[in-house]
Amino acid sequence: MSELINNSQSRKELLKHMILQLHEGVAPDAVRARMIELLTKIPYGEVVEVEQELISEGLPESEVLRLCDIHSQALEGHIDLSGMKIVAPGHPVDTFKRENRELEKVVKELRDLFTLAESTTSGTGNDQYLNTVKGLFNKLTDVDKHYRRKENLLFPFLEKYGITGPPKVMWGKHDETRDLLKNAINALNMPGEFTPEMMEMKVELYLQPAAKAVTDMIMKEEEILLPMTLDKLTETDWYEIYRQTNEIGYCLYDPAISWQPQGVEIVEETSADDGTVSLPSGKFTSEELLAVLNTLPIDITFVDRNDKVKYFSQGKERIFDRNRAILGRDVRMCHPPSSVHIVDQIVADFKSGKADSAPFWIQMGEKFIHIEYFALRNDQGEYLGTMEVSQELTEKRKISGDQRLLTYKKVAK
């Protein structure tokens, strides 16, 4: 038997045979036990090749998708990663992995809360418990950006190298996870009185499966997909993925280190007018425009017409923290669950034309903060998005009298 297991072709045939046994209705537990017993360790590339061969030989993608969880769970911890390449900080694979670590932290917090479901009682504590769970699931939905980077940036390069089956299977698993997360959030938002029994039911039917789907995907990525992509893609391919990543955004993590591939000539991109942004009343270079936006004594966040966060200013002292992980995120997911209905109302009023602004002000310790949302429209009145403007007005509220230009005195730094 050892000769069989140590031969690549024999290992692949054995794995394929066992997956087909599952397809034919052999008990999953029995096949899983045989996989673990006979395969011991299997190189990550062989798992991908087997899935590709099964699809090429006519096994429907939907069936491979159905069997994917069973054979993935059986192989977990039994895939040989010794040949996996090591990447530098900032590399797209490094970013994928760091995002996975953040997702795992959220899932761990959720699982800790799930164990408290039985001990919850009626009252104010339940509202806090429920809002905490909702907030964590809102965080988990950020995984959509992680998946979209795989689907729209990574998978096309794999297809270029003839690897089409496994990306289709994984995309299907992404969609399943998205549906489970959506169902979990819907379950949390269902009206009705909170009871421990009802919460336990939601945990078992909706919340646990959604959290598990996220962590199961992490295993498929890190033990199968990412090692294989490192073998197939060139540094030029990876740089193209890296260059386009900001357009989709990050998941719960903002890379602090820029990455530059070795041995690849980097050509800085400029617009047709050499980076100049022309406006009706003048023009800026992109460097000047960035300096203007970051020097304004306000914080700006822009949400586009599709309710996705597209930009935020980066002044020296922001009032509310922002990082690039929010780019591309639905604005509703950037607010506590208790205030989402207000955000929905403001956006709906802006889109319908009922309102053009919505001001608020709050006291944060000793600071007085003014926050105002503005509807952005083009010359035809069409809705373009929403701009949030925040200002710290504590000192300005104390101003009285005059401070004229002629009284200016240079203040030493």
C-alpha positions, 0 to 999 in steps of 0.5 A, a space after each residue: 500500500 505504501 508504494 500506492 500512496 507515495 505515487 502521485 498518480 496513484 494518490 490522485 486516482 485514490 482521491 478521485 475514486 473516493 470522491 466518486 464513491 461519495 457521489 454514488 451515495 457511499 456513507 460520508 463518514 466511512 469515506 472520510 475515515 478511509 481518506 484519512 487512513 490511506 492518504 495520510 499526506 497529499 500535496 495541495 496541487 493534487 487536490 486541485 488537479 483531481 477536482 479539475 479532472 472530475 469536472 473535465 470527465 463530466 461530473 457536474 460542477 454542482 455535484 463537485 460543489 456538493 461533495 466539496 465540504 466532505 472531502 475538504 473536511 476529510 483532508 483538513 490537516 492532511 494536506 502537505 504544505 511543505 513546498 509552499 512558497 513564502 511571501 513578503 509582507 504586503 504581498 496579496 497572499 499575505 493580505 489574504 491570510 491576515 484578513 483570515 486571521 481577523 475573520 477568525 477573531 470575529 468567529 471566535 467572539 461569536 462562538 463565545 457568545 453562542 455559549 451564552 445563549 442558554 444563560 441569557 434572560 429577558 431584559 436590558 442585557 438581552 438587547 446588548 447581547 443581541 446588538 453585539 451579535 449583530 455587530 459581529 455578523 455585520 463585520 463578517 459580511 466584510 468577507 464579501 470584499 475578500 471573496 470579490 478580490 479572489 473572484 475578480 482578480 485572482 481567478 482570471 489569472 488561474 483561468 489564464 493558466 488553464 485552471 478553471 474547475 476549482 475556481 468555479 467550485 470555490 466561487 460557488 462556495 463563496 455564494 453559499 457563504 454569502 447566503 448563509 450570512 444573509 440568512 443569519 442577519 435576517 434571523 437576527 433582525 426578525 421581530 419578536 420577543 427575545 427568549 433564550 430558547 429562540 436564540 438557541 434555535 437561531 444559533 443552531 439553524 442560522 448563526 453557527 452554519 454561517 460562522 462555520 462556512 467562513 472558517 471552512 473557506 479559510 481552510 480551503 484557501 490556505 491549504 489548497 488555493 493559495 499554495 497552488 496560486 503561488 506555484 502558478 502565477 508570476 510576480 508580474 501577475 501578482 503585481 497586477 492583482 496588488 495594483 487593482 486591490 484598492 479598487 475592491 478594498 480590504 476585509 477587516 484589515 488595512 495593510 500597513 506595508 507597500 509591496 513591490 515584486 522583485 525583478 519586475 519593472 514598475 511603471 507608474 501610471 499617470 492619466 492622459 493629462 499627467 495627473 491633472 484634475 481639471 474642474 470648471 473653476 480651475 485645476 489641481 495636480 493629484 498631489 495638490 488635490 490630496 493635500 487640499 482634501 487632507 488639510 481641510 479642517 473637517 473629516 470627509 467620507 464619500 458613499 457612492 450612489 450604490 451605498 458603497 464607501 468610496 473615499 475618506 480624507 486622511 487629515 492629521 487628526 481624524 475624529 472618527 477612525 477610518 482605514 482602507 478596510 471600509 472601502 467598498 463596504 456597504 455604508 449600513 455595515 459601518 454603523 451599529 445595528 441600532 442606528 442602521 434604520 436611521 442610515 436607511 432613512 437618510 439615504 432613502 430621503 436623499 435618493 428620493 429628493 425629500 432631503 439634501 442634508 441631515 445635521 447631528 451634533 454630539 458631545 464626546 467627552 469634552 469635545 463638541 462634534 458636529 456631523 452632517 450628511 449631504 446629498 451629492 447631485 449632478 447638474 441634472 439633479 441626479 443622486 451621486 452619493 452621500 458625503 459625511 462631514 465631521 468637525 470638532 467645534 469645541 474651540 470655535 464655539 468659544 470665539 467672540 469679537 474679531 480676529 482681523 488679518 492685520 492682527 496676524 502674528 506668526 506663531 513659532 512651531 
